[in-house]
Amino acid sequence: MNENLKYEQAVAELESIVKKMENDELDIDSLAEQLKRAKQLIQLCKDKLTKADEEIQKILEKE
């Protein structure tokens, strides 16, 4: 997975996957693959949010 993917890009890709799932655009093989990708994207987003929160807390503590 591309760790340099921006948060907004990851969210957009997740939204695309959800839309395909809602519209029954995925066969069973594609569905499994897309679910794995979605799991990776969710983890990436969580990691980015956690890191941003930690950085904000450090900045606030210094002031």
C-alpha positions as CSV (number, residue, x, y, z in Angstrom):
1,M,0.0,0.0,0.0
2,N,1.2,3.5,-0.8
3,E,2.0,5.0,2.6
4,N,2.4,8.4,0.9
5,L,-1.3,8.4,0.1
6,K,-2.9,11.6,1.5
7,Y,-5.8,11.2,3.9
8,E,-8.2,12.8,1.5
9,Q,-7.2,10.4,-1.3
10,A,-7.7,7.4,1.0
11,V,-11.1,8.6,2.0
12,A,-12.1,9.2,-1.6
13,E,-10.9,5.7,-2.5
14,L,-12.9,4.3,0.4
15,E,-16.0,6.2,-0.8
16,S,-15.5,4.7,-4.3
17,I,-15.3,1.2,-2.9
18,V,-18.5,1.7,-0.8
19,K,-20.3,3.1,-3.9
20,K,-19.4,0.1,-6.0
21,M,-20.5,-2.2,-3.2
22,E,-23.8,-0.4,-2.8
23,N,-24.4,-0.6,-6.6
24,D,-23.6,-4.3,-6.7
25,E,-20.8,-3.5,-9.2
26,L,-18.3,-6.1,-7.7
27,D,-18.2,-9.8,-8.3
28,I,-17.3,-12.0,-5.4
29,D,-13.5,-12.0,-6.3
30,S,-13.4,-8.3,-6.7
31,L,-15.5,-7.8,-3.5
32,A,-12.9,-9.7,-1.4
33,E,-10.1,-7.7,-3.0
34,Q,-11.9,-4.4,-2.4
35,L,-12.7,-5.3,1.2
36,K,-9.0,-6.0,1.9
37,R,-8.1,-2.7,0.3
38,A,-10.8,-0.9,2.3
39,K,-9.3,-2.4,5.5
40,Q,-5.9,-1.1,4.6
41,L,-7.3,2.4,3.8
42,I,-9.2,2.5,7.1
43,Q,-6.0,1.6,9.0
44,L,-4.0,4.3,7.1
45,C,-6.7,6.9,7.9
46,K,-6.7,5.9,11.6
47,D,-2.9,6.1,11.7
48,K,-2.8,9.6,10.1
49,L,-5.5,10.9,12.4
50,T,-3.7,9.5,15.5
51,K,-0.4,11.1,14.3
52,A,-2.1,14.4,13.7
53,D,-3.8,14.3,17.1
54,E,-0.4,13.6,18.8
55,E,1.2,16.5,16.9
56,I,-1.6,18.8,17.9
57,Q,-1.3,17.8,21.5
58,K,2.5,18.5,21.5
59,I,1.9,21.9,20.1
60,L,-0.8,22.7,22.6
61,E,1.4,21.5,25.5
62,K,4.2,23.9,24.4
63,E,2.0,26.9,24.6
